Amino acid sequence: MVYWKKIFSSFIILFITVVAAAQPKQGDQASEIALPSAKGDTIKLSSLKGKVVLLDFWASWCGPCRTANKGLAKIYDKFRDKGFEIYSVSFDDNKEDWIKAIKQDKIKWLQVNEPGKWDAKTAVDWDIYALPTTFLIDKDGLLLAMDLEGKALEKALKDLLED
């Protein structure tokens, strides 16, 4: 019995270590993402270097994501002319649903899509297991924070963009 407890404990520790190692951390360089927009052109995350970027993972079928889009719209309008951009990655399998959500939510910022939900390469690479998930990235492409929203996001952007 003790033998099985040790094996089980070892397995749990190994699992936690692997999962924790996969999660992006503050100070890490943002991994490249290059995905198609609704028009079909590929947009690279690295093309935004020099700007503060909110990397936003969402989907049209995610109710909290759709609600978050409303708050992001206000923040985007306030900071977009100061060197801020949002790069949203949707995991929608249905392109029409994705485009419809963009129109309904009146999204003005960059949108790309990778079908596959949790199995999409980008979801796996970035260890995305809940939506919405966001990462704040500095002008040099370094991860600053995860899942900032509302006033906390606004304060971080003020600190980064306003002299």
BELKAUR-V666425 format. One record per residue. N is the residue number from 1. RES is the residue in three letters. OMEGA is omega in whole degrees, -180 to 180 (999 if undefined). NEAR is the number of other C-alpha atoms within 10 Angstrom. D_FIRST is the distance of its C-alpha to the first C-alpha in whole Angstrom. Layout:
<<N,RES,OMEGA,NEAR,D_FIRST> <N,RES,OMEGA,NEAR,D_FIRST>>
This chain:
<<1,MET,179,5,0> <2,VAL,179,7,4> <3,TYR,-179,8,5> <4,TRP,177,9,5> <5,LYS,179,10,6> <6,LYS,179,11,9> <7,ILE,180,11,10> <8,PHE,179,12,11> <9,SER,179,12,12> <10,SER,179,11,14> <11,PHE,180,12,15> <12,ILE,179,12,17> <13,ILE,178,11,19> <14,LEU,180,12,20> <15,PHE,-180,12,21> <16,ILE,179,11,23> <17,THR,-180,11,24> <18,VAL,-180,11,26> <19,VAL,-179,10,27> <20,ALA,-180,12,29> <21,ALA,-177,11,30> <22,ALA,-176,13,32> <23,GLN,175,13,34> <24,PRO,-177,19,37> <25,LYS,176,16,38> <26,GLN,-180,15,41> <27,GLY,177,13,43> <28,ASP,171,12,42> <29,GLN,179,15,45> <30,ALA,177,22,45> <31,SER,-180,15,44> <32,GLU,171,13,47> <33,ILE,177,18,47> <34,ALA,-174,17,50> <35,LEU,-179,19,50> <36,PRO,173,15,53> <37,SER,178,17,55> <38,ALA,180,16,57> <39,LYS,178,8,60> <40,GLY,178,10,58> <41,ASP,-179,11,58> <42,THR,178,14,55> <43,ILE,180,17,55> <44,LYS,174,15,53> <45,LEU,-178,20,51> <46,SER,178,15,52> <47,SER,-179,11,56> <48,LEU,179,19,55> <49,LYS,-175,15,55> <50,GLY,176,13,57> <51,LYS,169,20,57> <52,VAL,-173,25,54> <53,VAL,168,26,52> <54,LEU,176,26,49> <55,LEU,-171,22,47> <56,ASP,176,24,46> <57,PHE,-174,23,44> <58,TRP,173,27,45> <59,ALA,-178,24,46> <60,SER,-178,22,48> <61,TRP,-178,13,46> <62,CYS,-179,14,44> <63,GLY,178,12,46> <64,PRO,177,13,45> <65,CYS,-178,17,46> <66,ARG,176,19,50> <67,THR,180,12,50> <68,ALA,179,16,49> <69,ASN,180,19,52> <70,LYS,177,14,54> <71,GLY,179,13,53> <72,LEU,180,21,53> <73,ALA,180,16,57> <74,LYS,180,12,58> <75,ILE,179,19,56> <76,TYR,179,21,57> <77,ASP,-177,14,61> <78,LYS,-171,13,61> <79,PHE,-173,17,60> <80,ARG,179,15,60> <81,ASP,-178,10,64> <82,LYS,179,16,62> <83,GLY,-180,16,60> <84,PHE,176,23,57> <85,GLU,173,20,56> <86,ILE,177,25,53> <87,TYR,-176,21,51> <88,SER,177,22,50> <89,VAL,177,25,47> <90,SER,176,24,47> <91,PHE,179,25,44> <92,ASP,173,21,46> <93,ASP,-178,16,46> <94,ASN,-177,12,50> <95,LYS,-179,16,52> <96,GLU,177,12,55> <97,ASP,179,14,52> <98,TRP,-179,22,52> <99,ILE,178,18,56> <100,LYS,179,12,56> <101,ALA,177,16,54> <102,ILE,180,18,56> <103,LYS,-179,11,59> <104,GLN,-178,10,58> <105,ASP,179,16,56> <106,LYS,-178,12,59> <107,ILE,-177,17,57> <108,LYS,-175,12,59> <109,TRP,-175,15,57> <110,LEU,-180,16,55> <111,GLN,173,21,53> <112,VAL,-176,23,51> <113,ASN,171,27,49> <114,GLU,178,20,46> <115,PRO,176,17,45> <116,GLY,-180,15,41> <117,LYS,-174,18,40> <118,TRP,-180,15,36> <119,ASP,178,14,37> <120,ALA,-177,16,40> <121,LYS,-179,14,40> <122,THR,178,23,41> <123,ALA,179,19,38> <124,VAL,-178,14,36> <125,ASP,-178,15,38> <126,TRP,178,15,38> <127,ASP,180,16,35> <128,ILE,180,20,36> <129,TYR,177,12,34> <130,ALA,177,11,36> <131,LEU,-8,17,40> <132,PRO,172,20,42> <133,THR,180,16,41> <134,THR,174,22,44> <135,PHE,174,22,44> <136,LEU,-175,23,47> <137,ILE,-179,27,48> <138,ASP,-175,22,51> <139,LYS,180,16,54> <140,ASP,179,14,53> <141,GLY,179,22,50> <142,LEU,179,20,47> <143,LEU,-179,22,45> <144,LEU,-175,18,45> <145,ALA,179,18,43> <146,MET,173,18,41> <147,ASP,171,14,42> <148,LEU,177,16,45> <149,GLU,175,15,47> <150,GLY,-175,12,51> <151,LYS,179,11,52> <152,ALA,177,11,49> <153,LEU,180,18,50> <154,GLU,179,18,54> <155,LYS,179,13,54> <156,ALA,180,15,52> <157,LEU,176,22,54> <158,LYS,-180,13,57> <159,ASP,-177,10,56> <160,LEU,-169,15,56> <161,LEU,-176,16,59> <162,GLU,-179,9,61> <163,ASP,999,5,63>>
